[in-house]
Amino acid sequence: MTTVAPNPHSPYANANPEYRHIFPSPIFFPTPNPGVLAPAACELMAVVPADLIETEPGAALPDGLCPDCVAVMQGGAPPKHPSSRCGECDAATWHGALCALCRQEKHDEWWPTREGSSFVKPADRPAEWARMAAEFAAEGRSHAEIAVALCVDESTVARLLASDGAE
């Protein structure tokens, strides 16, 4: 039987990181987007993976799934989680030190900056844009084509190509 990888990491997820968690998708709601921190069937927060698992009704499930999520999806009740207060907004929660909304907000801020992300910090953007403009110019693209590719105007392309990236 196939074993599925756990959900992607987030320091704000509170679901067990050793398992792949299941995200119930009611018929009138869209499937959550990959990378989003969302409530799983076990009622804890996990990152939605890019590769979704699809099975036919009654088919064997892969190994590695959260047993609490599986139990809920098969008609059982989610486990009870201890209540506490959110350390950020003081709302009642069963998600520990942070409520689900505060976890999602912090995750949304953190996710683009994680290692391996293509996120470019604002302070690094002029140098990155200058590098990209230089690459496009080396490919023989015109200033107009580079402007379209970088979503800037042609005068900005000229400045980027003339700079050392320290704009």
matplotlib code that plots the C-alpha trace (Angstrom):
import matplotlib.pyplot as plt

x = [0.0, 1.1, 2.3, 1.6, 3.9, 2.9, 1.5, 4.0, 5.6, 4.4, 5.4, 1.8, 0.2, -0.9, -2.0, 0.3, 3.3, 3.8, 0.6, -1.1, -4.3, -7.6, -9.5, -13.2, -14.6, -18.4, -20.0, -20.7, -17.2, -14.1, -11.1, -8.6, -5.6, -2.2, 0.0, -3.0, -3.2, -6.7, -8.7, -8.4, -11.0, -9.4, -10.2, -6.5, -4.7, -2.5, -1.0, -2.9, -0.5, -0.1, -0.7, -4.2, -5.2, -8.2, -9.7, -12.9, -15.6, -14.8, -11.2, -8.3, -6.8, -3.0, -0.9, 0.3, -3.1, -4.1, -6.2, -8.4, -9.1, -9.9, -12.3, -14.1, -14.4, -15.9, -18.6, -16.9, -16.7, -13.5, -11.4, -11.9, -9.2, -8.5, -9.8, -7.5, -7.3, -5.4, -2.2, -2.8, -6.5, -7.7, -10.4, -11.4, -9.7, -8.8, -5.7, -3.4, -1.4, -3.0, -6.6, -7.2, -7.5, -4.3, -2.5, -3.7, -2.6, 0.8, 1.1, 0.1, 2.9, 5.5, 4.6, 6.1, 9.4, 10.1, 13.2, 12.8, 10.2, 10.5, 9.5, 11.9, 12.1, 11.3, 14.9, 16.3, 13.9, 15.9, 18.9, 16.7, 14.9, 18.3, 19.5, 16.4, 16.5, 20.2, 19.3, 16.5, 18.8, 21.4, 18.7, 18.4, 15.0, 14.1, 13.5, 9.8, 9.8, 11.7, 9.2, 6.3, 8.1, 8.9, 5.6, 7.5, 7.9, 10.8, 12.4, 12.6, 14.2, 16.8, 17.5, 17.7, 20.1, 22.3, 22.3, 24.2, 20.8, 21.1, 18.2]
y = [0.0, 3.6, 5.7, 9.5, 12.2, 14.4, 17.9, 20.6, 22.3, 25.5, 26.7, 27.7, 24.3, 22.4, 19.2, 16.2, 16.7, 13.0, 12.5, 13.7, 15.4, 15.4, 18.6, 18.0, 19.9, 20.4, 20.3, 24.1, 25.2, 25.1, 22.9, 24.9, 26.2, 24.5, 26.3, 27.6, 26.8, 25.3, 23.2, 19.5, 16.9, 16.3, 20.0, 21.0, 23.3, 21.9, 23.2, 22.1, 20.1, 20.6, 17.0, 16.0, 12.5, 11.1, 7.7, 6.0, 5.4, 2.2, 2.0, 1.3, 4.4, 5.0, 4.7, 7.8, 9.5, 11.1, 8.4, 11.1, 12.7, 9.2, 8.5, 11.8, 11.2, 7.8, 9.3, 9.5, 12.5, 14.6, 14.3, 16.7, 19.3, 21.3, 24.8, 27.8, 31.5, 32.9, 34.7, 37.3, 38.2, 36.5, 34.5, 31.1, 28.4, 24.7, 25.4, 26.1, 29.4, 30.8, 30.7, 29.4, 32.9, 34.2, 31.0, 31.6, 35.3, 34.4, 31.5, 33.8, 36.2, 33.4, 31.1, 33.3, 33.8, 30.1, 28.5, 27.3, 30.0, 32.2, 35.2, 38.2, 40.5, 44.1, 45.3, 42.7, 43.4, 46.2, 43.8, 40.9, 43.0, 44.3, 40.7, 39.6, 42.7, 41.9, 38.2, 39.3, 41.8, 39.1, 37.0, 39.8, 41.2, 44.8, 47.3, 47.1, 43.3, 43.5, 46.0, 43.7, 40.7, 42.7, 44.7, 48.0, 50.9, 51.2, 54.0, 51.7, 49.0, 51.5, 52.4, 48.7, 47.9, 50.9, 50.1, 47.7, 46.7, 49.1, 51.3]
z = [0.0, -0.7, 2.2, 1.8, 3.0, 5.9, 5.3, 4.5, 7.6, 9.2, 12.6, 13.0, 12.3, 15.4, 13.8, 14.3, 11.9, 11.4, 9.5, 6.3, 7.4, 5.5, 4.6, 4.3, 1.4, 1.6, -1.7, -1.9, -0.8, -2.9, -2.0, 0.0, -1.9, -1.5, 1.1, 3.1, 6.8, 7.2, 9.7, 9.0, 9.8, 13.2, 13.9, 14.1, 11.7, 8.9, 5.7, 2.5, 0.4, -3.4, -4.2, -3.2, -2.4, -4.3, -3.6, -4.8, -2.2, -0.3, -1.7, 0.7, 2.1, 1.9, 5.0, 6.7, 7.1, 10.4, 12.2, 13.8, 10.3, 8.9, 11.8, 11.3, 7.5, 8.2, 10.4, 13.8, 16.1, 16.2, 19.3, 22.1, 22.5, 25.7, 25.7, 26.3, 25.4, 22.4, 23.4, 20.6, 20.7, 23.9, 22.0, 23.4, 21.4, 21.3, 19.2, 22.1, 22.4, 19.3, 17.9, 14.4, 12.9, 14.6, 13.4, 9.8, 9.9, 11.2, 8.7, 5.8, 6.8, 7.2, 4.2, 1.4, 3.4, 4.1, 2.8, -0.7, -1.5, -4.5, -2.3, -2.6, 0.4, -0.5, 0.3, -2.2, -5.0, -6.9, -7.1, -8.2, -10.8, -12.1, -12.4, -14.2, -16.5, -17.3, -18.1, -20.4, -22.2, -22.6, -24.3, -26.8, -25.6, -26.2, -23.4, -24.3, -23.9, -20.7, -19.3, -20.1, -18.5, -15.3, -15.2, -15.2, -17.7, -20.1, -18.1, -15.1, -17.4, -18.5, -14.8, -13.8, -16.7, -15.8, -12.0, -9.9, -8.3, -5.4, -6.3]

ax = plt.figure().add_subplot(projection="3d")
ax.plot(x, y, z, "-o")
ax.set_aspect("equal")
plt.show()
